[in-house]
């Protein structure tokens, strides 16, 4: 075995650390892009639209005034819930896909 801890064929620790740092920077950039992106979905044939951002915050709700019926508030509530949940699902899917490209599909706890 060679002196100084170097073994022929052993991975170069400096190169490995540079690769890890580069991947970490790419993941941080991708996470920031995800958080800034907006995802929308509609319900009831487009009468309700919900928009969320990548931080999973509702940023906008649009309701067609023609669908507002004081006698049927339950239906409107259901439409809003469906639109929000679908928009959140779109945000989750995009986040999983974007981060999966960086991690090769490996699930890293706390990442998403």
GIJOVEN-V363613 format. One record per backbone hydrogen bond with DSSP energy under -1.0 kcal/mol. CO is the residue of the C=O (numbers start at 1). NH is the residue of the N-H. If there is no record, write none. Layout:
<<CO & NH> <CO & NH>>
//
This chain:
<<7 & 10> <12 & 16> <13 & 17> <14 & 18> <15 & 19> <16 & 20> <17 & 21> <18 & 22> <19 & 23> <20 & 24> <21 & 25> <22 & 26> <23 & 27> <24 & 28> <25 & 29> <26 & 30> <27 & 31> <28 & 32> <29 & 33> <30 & 34> <31 & 35> <32 & 36> <33 & 37> <37 & 54> <39 & 52> <41 & 50> <43 & 48> <47 & 64> <48 & 43> <49 & 62> <50 & 41> <51 & 59> <51 & 60> <52 & 39> <53 & 56> <57 & 53> <60 & 51> <62 & 49> <64 & 67> <65 & 68> <69 & 72> <72 & 76> <73 & 77> <74 & 78> <75 & 79> <76 & 80> <77 & 81> <78 & 82> <79 & 83> <80 & 84> <81 & 85> <82 & 86> <83 & 87> <84 & 88> <85 & 89> <86 & 90> <87 & 91> <88 & 92> <89 & 93> <90 & 94> <91 & 95> <92 & 96> <93 & 97> <94 & 98> <95 & 99> <96 & 100> <97 & 101> <99 & 103> <100 & 104> <100 & 105> <103 & 106> <108 & 111>>
//
